[in-house]
């Protein structure tokens, strides 16, 4: 592999990736400590907290409902009005919820945090990656996008490792303070240095009434949404990857919403064990995404990588669900080194199958499909997990809900095996293959 070429592809993305890395570090360093903060506030003195499990499930459901509309909308707006303003909005939404917890960690503050964080998730969860991937498609040649997507998700994993290192060694009282400082840095840096890659539509001056303007905007959004749906439905590859993404997200979002509470209830894990598991996975993920995928992708293609990653995710879920000793979650987490390749492989397949002017629409629409899955999963996972963690469980299998979730991963693998990746025929001209930032 010509590593100079790969670094050349990443060079125009420096001002995108640097603030995003700080943003991901800031969010990740709060994950492990949030479990203790929420449990102590809602269920003081207890290791099992059904309220925390249900409120996480409720949050995920509400977020999923609104993300179905918001994610495709943000993708369309990024295509029409530019990537930079949308990125500035999405990376700024986390500041206020974390500031609230930094000031007060009472029961009332935790409820207020969940309300504000729900709004933040609706705007930012998934959309940051969606818009960032569209930005990459603007500046990177189509033949090298899979490798660059993998580098970006590798940096995402590296950010998670750094975030967990900070969570592991920083005193708890400083975690939210440091996180907020990093979160404020991100939009400030983007505003100063990020270069826009899309020529925004010129504003139109109309003398019509406010109601007429609202109706016109709503109609334009509806037409754009319908166009995005038509783009995906008309392509066998985009339609197939939508099914893969739906069942994958249905399973993994459900597992992630209950996993830490499940481990705390069954094995008594605290923030130190959570940070150790997340760091272990993160370090391996960096190597698999930054080194392994760019090497093997030209040899086997995105479809094979996707199928292998989905197979690893099935092993990940089954081992967690059947965990019989405290060391088993560490073994299960090791499969995360492979299943993290699902995301870059998916982004690459979508990017190849959509035109240069429809990157945001295609990525946003499929992100909306994933949002539907994240809406549905907690409806089953939260009550099922709570039931099997309680003394009223019909049989002794505390991770039964995670085993059920693995069935969705098997369906996703079946859909992936039937994919026939295509490349959009319009990406043949030099203007489409090369970004202005690279010329």
KEDO-740862 format. One line per field, with one value per residue (C-alpha): residue number from 1; x, y, z. Coordinates in Angstrom, 1 decimal. Each point is the difference from the previous one (the first is absolute). Layout:
num	c(NUM/...);
u	c(X/...);
v	c(Y/...);
w	c(Z/...);
END
This chain:
num	c(1/2/3/4/5/6/7/8/9/10/11/12/13/14/15/16/17/18/19/20/21/22/23/24/25/26/27/28/29/30/31/32/33/34/35/36/37/38/39/40/41/42/43/44/45/46/47/48/49/50/51/52/53/54/55/56/57/58/59/60/61/62/63/64/65/66/67/68/69/70/71/72/73/74/75/76/77/78/79/80/81/82/83/84/85/86/87/88/89/90/91/92/93/94/95/96/97/98/99/100/101/102/103/104/105/106/107/108/109/110/111/112/113/114/115/116/117/118/119/120/121/122/123/124/125/126/127/128/129/130/131/132/133/134/135/136/137/138/139/140/141/142/143/144/145/146/147/148/149/150/151/152/153/154/155/156/157/158/159/160/161/162/163/164/165/166/167/168/169/170/171/172/173/174/175/176/177/178/179/180/181/182/183/184/185/186/187/188/189/190/191/192/193/194/195/196/197/198/199/200/201/202/203/204/205/206/207/208/209/210/211/212/213/214/215/216/217/218/219/220/221/222/223/224/225/226/227/228/229/230/231/232/233/234/235/236/237/238/239/240/241/242/243/244/245/246/247/248/249/250/251/252/253/254/255/256/257/258/259/260/261/262/263/264/265/266/267/268/269/270/271/272/273/274/275/276/277/278/279/280/281/282/283/284/285/286/287/288/289/290/291/292/293/294/295/296/297/298/299/300/301/302/303/304/305/306/307/308/309/310/311/312/313/314/315/316/317/318/319/320/321/322/323/324/325/326/327/328/329/330/331/332/333/334/335/336/337/338/339/340/341/342/343/344/345/346/347/348/349/350/351/352/353/354/355/356/357/358/359/360/361/362/363/364/365/366/367/368/369/370/371/372/373/374/375/376/377/378/379/380/381/382/383/384/385/386/387/388/389/390/391/392/393/394/395/396/397/398/399/400/401/402/403/404/405/406/407/408/409/410/411/412/413/414/415/416/417/418/419/420/421/422/423/424/425/426/427/428/429/430/431/432/433/434/435/436/437/438/439);
u	c(0.0/1.2/-0.3/0.9/-3.1/-2.1/1.4/-0.5/-3.7/-0.2/1.8/-3.0/-2.0/2.2/-2.2/-3.0/1.6/1.8/-3.1/-2.0/2.7/-0.3/-3.8/0.1/2.5/-2.2/-3.1/1.7/1.7/-3.4/-1.5/1.4/-0.5/-3.6/-1.0/1.1/-1.4/-3.5/-0.1/1.0/-2.6/-2.9/0.7/2.4/1.7/-1.1/1.9/-3.0/-2.1/-3.0/-0.8/3.3/-0.6/-3.6/1.0/2.8/-2.5/-2.5/2.7/1.1/-3.7/-0.7/3.3/-0.8/-3.4/1.3/3.3/-2.1/-0.9/3.0/2.9/-1.3/-0.8/3.5/1.5/-2.1/0.9/3.7/-0.2/-1.9/1.4/3.5/1.6/1.6/-3.1/-1.6/3.1/0.2/-3.6/0.4/3.2/-1.2/-3.1/1.8/1.4/-3.0/-1.0/3.5/0.2/-3.1/1.5/3.3/-1.9/-2.4/-0.5/-3.2/-3.0/-1.7/3.2/0.3/-3.6/0.7/3.2/-1.9/-2.6/2.8/2.1/-3.0/-0.2/3.7/-0.1/-2.8/2.1/3.5/-0.1/0.8/-0.2/3.6/1.3/-2.5/1.1/3.7/-0.2/-1.7/2.9/2.5/-1.8/0.5/3.8/1.1/0.1/-2.7/2.6/1.6/-3.1/-0.2/3.5/-0.6/-3.3/1.9/2.6/-2.7/-1.7/3.4/0.5/-3.4/1.2/3.2/-2.0/-2.0/3.2/1.3/-3.4/0.0/3.6/-1.1/-3.0/2.1/2.6/-1.7/-1.9/-3.7/-0.6/2.2/-1.4/-2.9/2.1/2.6/-2.7/-1.8/3.3/0.7/-3.6/0.2/3.3/-1.5/-2.5/2.4/2.8/-2.4/-1.3/3.6/1.6/-2.4/-0.3/-3.5/-0.2/-3.5/-1.1/-3.1/-3.2/-0.5/-2.8/-3.1/-1.9/-3.8/-2.7/-2.5/-1.5/1.6/-2.5/0.7/3.7/-0.5/-2.1/2.6/2.8/-2.0/-0.8/3.7/1.0/-2.6/1.1/3.7/-1.0/-1.9/3.0/2.3/-2.4/-0.1/3.8/0.3/-3.0/1.1/3.4/0.1/3.2/-1.3/-3.2/1.9/2.4/-3.1/-1.2/3.5/0.2/-3.5/0.5/3.6/-1.1/-3.1/2.3/3.0/-1.9/-2.1/3.1/1.8/-2.9/0.0/3.5/1.7/-2.9/-0.2/3.8/-0.4/-3.0/1.5/3.8/0.0/2.1/0.8/1.5/3.5/-1.1/-2.1/2.9/2.4/-2.4/-0.6/3.8/0.8/-2.5/1.0/3.7/-0.7/-2.5/2.6/2.2/-2.8/-1.4/3.1/2.3/-2.0/-2.9/2.0/2.2/-2.7/-2.6/1.7/0.3/-3.4/-2.3/-2.5/-2.6/2.4/1.2/-3.6/-1.0/3.1/-0.8/-3.6/1.1/2.3/-3.0/-2.0/2.8/0.2/-3.7/-0.2/3.0/-1.4/-3.4/1.5/2.7/0.6/3.0/1.4/2.7/-2.5/-1.0/3.6/0.1/-3.2/1.2/3.0/-2.3/-0.6/3.4/-1.6/-3.7/1.0/0.7/-3.7/-0.3/2.9/-1.0/-3.7/1.1/2.2/-2.8/-2.5/2.5/0.8/-3.6/-1.0/0.9/2.2/-3.0/-2.0/2.5/-1.8/-3.4/1.0/2.0/-2.7/-2.9/1.8/0.9/-3.8/-0.6/2.5/-1.9/-3.2/1.9/1.3/-3.6/-1.3/2.8/-0.4/-3.8/1.1/3.5/-0.8/-2.9/1.6/3.3/-1.7/-2.2/2.9/2.1/-2.8/-0.9/-3.1/1.9/-1.6/3.5/3.5/1.5/0.7/1.3/-3.0/-0.9/3.5/-0.3/-3.3/1.6/2.6/-2.7/-0.4/3.7/-0.4/-2.7/2.3/2.7/-2.4/-0.9/3.6/0.9/-2.6/1.4/1.4/2.0/-0.2/1.8/-2.0/0.5/0.1/3.3/2.0/1.1/3.1/-2.1/-1.9/3.0/2.1/-0.9/0.9/2.0/2.2/0.5);
v	c(0.0/3.5/1.7/3.3/0.0/-0.9/2.9/2.3/-1.0/0.9/3.3/2.1/-1.5/1.1/2.9/-2.4/-2.9/1.9/1.7/-3.2/-2.0/2.4/-0.2/-3.8/0.0/2.4/-2.2/-3.3/1.0/0.5/-3.4/-2.1/2.5/0.7/-3.5/0.8/3.5/-1.1/-3.1/2.0/2.7/-2.2/-3.1/1.0/-2.9/-2.5/-1.8/-0.9/3.0/-0.7/3.7/0.7/-2.9/1.3/3.6/-0.9/-2.1/2.9/2.4/-2.2/-0.5/3.8/0.6/-2.7/1.6/3.4/-1.2/-1.7/3.5/2.0/-2.1/-0.1/3.7/0.9/-2.0/1.9/3.4/-0.9/-0.7/3.3/2.5/-1.4/-2.4/2.6/1.6/-3.4/-1.3/3.1/-0.5/-3.7/0.1/2.8/-1.8/-2.0/2.9/1.0/-3.5/-0.7/3.4/-0.7/-3.2/1.8/2.4/-2.4/-3.8/-0.2/-2.0/3.0/1.0/-3.5/0.1/3.5/-1.4/-2.8/2.5/2.2/-2.9/-1.4/3.2/-0.1/-3.6/0.7/2.7/-1.5/-3.8/-1.5/3.3/1.0/-3.1/0.3/3.6/-0.8/-2.9/2.3/2.5/-2.8/-0.9/3.6/-0.1/-3.6/-2.0/-2.7/-2.8/0.9/0.8/-3.4/0.4/3.6/-0.9/-2.7/2.5/2.3/-2.8/-1.0/3.5/-0.3/-3.1/1.7/2.9/-2.5/-1.5/3.4/0.8/-3.2/0.6/3.4/-1.5/-2.7/2.3/3.3/0.6/-0.2/3.7/1.2/-2.2/2.1/3.2/-1.3/-1.3/3.3/1.8/-2.4/0.3/3.8/-0.2/-2.0/2.5/2.9/-1.8/-1.0/3.6/1.3/-2.6/-2.4/0.6/-0.4/-2.4/0.7/3.2/1.0/0.8/3.8/1.3/0.9/3.2/-0.4/2.4/-2.7/-0.5/-1.9/-2.9/-0.2/-0.1/-2.8/-2.0/0.4/-1.1/-3.0/-1.0/0.4/-2.3/-2.5/-0.1/-0.3/-2.9/-1.7/0.4/-1.6/-2.9/-0.5/0.0/-2.8/-2.0/0.1/-1.4/-3.8/0.6/3.0/-1.9/-3.0/1.9/1.7/-3.4/-0.9/3.3/-0.4/-3.4/0.8/3.2/-1.8/-2.4/2.1/3.1/-2.2/-1.7/3.2/1.6/-2.8/-1.5/2.1/-0.3/-3.8/-0.3/2.1/-2.1/-3.4/0.4/3.3/1.8/3.7/2.8/-1.6/-3.3/1.8/2.2/-3.0/-1.9/3.1/0.7/-3.5/0.0/3.5/-0.8/-3.1/2.0/2.6/-2.6/-1.8/3.2/2.0/-2.9/-3.2/1.3/2.2/-3.0/-2.7/2.2/0.0/-3.8/-1.1/3.1/1.6/-2.8/-2.7/2.4/0.8/-3.7/-0.8/2.9/-1.0/-3.6/1.5/2.0/-3.2/-1.6/3.3/-0.1/-3.7/0.1/2.9/-1.6/-3.3/1.6/-2.4/1.7/3.5/-0.7/-0.9/3.6/0.8/-2.9/1.1/3.6/-1.2/-0.8/3.8/0.2/-1.6/1.1/3.7/-0.5/-0.2/3.8/0.9/-2.8/1.2/3.7/-1.1/-2.1/2.8/2.6/-2.2/-0.4/3.6/3.0/2.8/2.3/-2.5/-1.1/1.8/-1.2/-3.6/-0.1/2.0/-2.2/-3.2/1.7/0.6/-3.7/-0.7/2.5/-2.1/-3.0/1.9/1.0/-3.5/-1.8/1.4/-0.9/-3.6/0.2/2.2/-2.1/-3.3/0.9/1.2/-3.2/-2.4/2.0/-0.2/-2.8/-0.7/-1.2/-3.2/-1.6/0.8/1.8/3.6/0.9/-1.5/3.3/0.3/-3.5/1.0/3.0/-2.2/-1.4/3.4/-0.1/-3.4/1.5/3.0/-2.4/-1.9/3.3/1.0/-3.3/0.8/3.4/0.7/3.3/2.3/3.2/3.0/0.4/3.8/-0.1/-0.2/3.6/1.4/2.8/-2.6/-2.1/2.9/2.6/3.6/-0.2/-2.6/1.5);
w	c(0.0/-0.8/3.4/-1.5/-2.1/3.1/2.0/-3.0/0.0/3.7/-0.2/-1.2/2.9/2.8/1.1/0.0/1.8/2.8/1.5/-0.4/1.8/3.0/-0.2/0.1/2.9/2.0/-0.5/0.6/3.3/1.6/-1.0/2.8/2.7/-1.1/1.1/3.6/0.0/-1.3/2.3/3.1/-0.8/-0.9/2.1/2.9/1.6/-2.6/-2.8/-2.1/-1.1/-2.1/-0.2/-1.8/-2.5/-0.7/-0.3/-2.4/-2.1/0.1/-1.1/-2.9/-1.1/0.0/-1.8/-2.6/-0.7/-0.8/-1.7/-2.7/-1.2/1.1/-1.4/-3.6/0.3/1.2/-2.8/-2.5/1.5/0.0/-3.8/-0.6/2.5/0.8/2.4/2.4/1.4/0.7/1.7/2.2/1.2/0.6/2.0/2.2/1.4/2.7/1.9/2.0/1.3/1.3/1.5/2.0/1.5/0.7/2.2/1.7/0.1/2.0/-1.1/-1.5/-1.9/-1.4/-1.3/-1.5/-1.5/-1.7/-1.4/-1.5/-1.1/-1.9/-2.0/-0.5/-1.2/-2.5/-1.7/0.3/0.4/-3.4/-1.8/0.9/-1.7/-2.9/-0.8/0.6/-2.5/-2.5/0.5/-0.6/-3.3/-1.1/0.4/-0.5/-3.2/-0.2/-0.3/3.3/2.1/1.7/1.3/1.2/1.6/1.9/1.0/1.4/1.9/1.3/1.3/1.6/1.8/1.0/1.4/2.0/1.4/1.0/1.5/2.1/1.1/1.3/1.7/1.5/1.6/0.5/3.3/-0.6/1.0/-2.9/-2.8/-1.0/0.3/-2.4/-2.3/-0.2/-0.8/-2.9/-1.3/-0.1/-1.9/-2.9/-1.5/0.6/-2.0/-2.8/-0.3/-0.3/-2.2/-1.8/-3.7/-1.6/-2.9/-1.2/-1.7/2.0/-1.8/-0.3/2.2/-1.8/0.7/0.2/1.0/0.8/3.4/2.9/-0.4/-3.7/0.7/2.5/-2.4/-2.7/2.3/1.1/-3.6/-1.0/2.9/-0.9/-3.7/1.2/2.3/-2.8/-2.3/2.7/0.3/-3.7/-0.2/2.5/-1.2/-3.6/0.8/0.9/2.0/2.0/0.7/1.1/2.2/1.6/1.2/1.2/1.9/1.5/1.5/1.1/1.8/1.4/1.8/0.9/1.2/2.3/1.4/0.6/1.8/2.7/-0.1/2.7/2.4/-0.7/0.8/3.2/1.2/-0.8/0.7/2.0/-2.6/0.7/-2.1/0.2/-1.5/-2.6/-1.0/-0.2/-2.3/-2.2/-0.2/-0.9/-2.9/-1.0/-0.4/-2.1/-2.1/-0.8/-1.6/-1.8/-1.5/-0.8/-1.0/-0.7/-2.1/-2.4/-0.7/-0.5/-1.7/-3.4/0.2/1.1/-0.3/2.4/-0.2/1.4/2.8/0.9/0.2/2.2/2.3/0.4/0.8/2.7/1.4/0.4/2.0/2.1/0.8/0.8/2.4/1.9/0.2/1.3/2.2/3.0/1.6/0.3/-2.6/-2.8/-0.7/-0.7/-2.5/-1.6/-0.3/-1.9/-3.0/-0.1/-1.7/-3.1/0.2/-0.1/-3.7/-0.6/0.0/-2.5/-2.3/0.0/-0.6/-2.9/-1.6/0.3/-1.4/-3.0/-0.8/0.1/-2.2/1.2/0.4/2.0/2.6/2.9/-1.2/-0.2/3.2/1.8/-1.2/1.1/3.3/0.3/-0.5/2.8/2.2/-0.5/1.3/3.0/0.7/0.0/1.8/3.6/-0.2/0.4/1.5/3.1/1.4/-1.0/1.6/3.2/0.2/-0.3/2.5/2.5/2.4/-2.1/-3.1/-1.5/-0.2/1.0/-3.0/0.9/-3.4/-1.9/-1.6/-1.5/-1.4/-1.6/-1.5/-1.7/-2.2/-1.7/-0.7/-1.7/-2.2/-0.8/-1.0/-2.3/-1.7/-0.4/-1.7/-2.7/-0.7/-3.5/0.5/-3.0/-0.9/-1.1/-3.7/0.1/1.9/-3.2/-0.6/1.4/1.6/2.1/0.8/1.3/2.6/-0.6/3.3/-1.6/-3.4);
END
